[in-house]
Amino acid sequence: MSGARPRALWASLLERAIAASLPGIMRRALRRGLAGIWARAEAPVPTDGAVVVANHHSWWDAYLAWAVADHHGRPSGAIMDEAQLARFRFFRHLGVVSDREPRAAARRAAAGAWLVVYVEGGLRPPGPLGPVRPGAAAIARWAGVPVLPLAIRCVMRGGERPEVYLRFGAPLASGVDHETLARALADLLERLDRDLAAATDAEAPVPDYRPWWRATERSHERLARWRAWWGAS
């Protein structure tokens, strides 16, 4: 038993060290892997704790859960499958809780965090919203915080890297029922898809979406600049 306690201590210290480095790792990955993030809000977003309900159709969604809270100056939180969280325990230090701990998730939101819940329960192919698992409405009710619908699309358009578009819906009251929550998110995702389909210039950002950040120069833009310079020389 004498060696068990030091090992547990070192494991805890290692988890905390990894957790401390994760925001920088995620920020760099988003900057290097994406062409940019653009967002649109249909109403003012909550300035305190909230349960953010979103679709889960992209590998990038785990990083986006953190980025959404960070951009709005809120502590981050999310719900993760129990088996996954057991493998990556350091996520607990970033406010991630197990899907078997709904009361802990509610406490996180009540304390002021934006708790992101991917309500389809797992990664799905891009398309309409899939069946919505119950639980998010109950967590918001226990926490006494609003529900914020969030539609996410990670799409390839006119550049070599994917673009992320976020559309925030109007906040729903903490007592919202499951059916109303699911319908609000499905409708929001449909509106985002219509916006993307209506954008005729694939090399320009989708109209009415504000950039959180975008790559300063894409490959074809750099090549055009070199070509212009070469022709002028």
NORZI-V741544 format. One line per field, one symbol per residue. ss: DSSP state (H for helix, E for strand, C for the rest). psi: psi as a letter, one per 40 degrees, with the letter a starting at -180 (. if undefined). burial: # if it has 16 or more other ideal C-beta (glycine too) atoms within 10 Angstrom, else .. A space follows every 50 residues. Layout:
ss: ???
psi: ???
burial: ???
//
This chain:
ss: CHHHHHHHHHHHHHHHHHHHHHHHHHHHHHHHHEEEEEEEECCCCCCCCE EEEECCCCCCHHHHHHHHHHHCCCCEEEEECHHHHHHCHHHHHHCEEECC CHHHHHHHHHCCCEEEEECCCCCCCCCCCCCCCCCHHHHHHHHCCEEEEE EEEEECCCCCCEEEEEEECCCECCCCCHHHHHHHHHHHHHHHHHHHHHCC CCCCCCCCCEEEEECCCCHHHHHHHHHHHHHHC
psi: ddedddddddddddddddddeddddddddddddieihiihheihiieaii hhhiigeidedddddddddddefiiiiihihddddddgddddeeehiiee gdddddddddeeihhhhgeeeihiiiaihahhiidddddddddfiihhih hhhhihbeaeiiihhhhhihiiideiiddddddddddddddddddddehd heeiihiehhhdiihdhiddddddddddddde.
burial: ..............#..##..#...#...#...########...##..## ########.##########..#.#######....#....###.######. .#..######..#########..#....##.#..###.#####.###### #####.#.#..########.##.#.#....##.###.##..##.##..#. ....##..#.....#..#...............
//
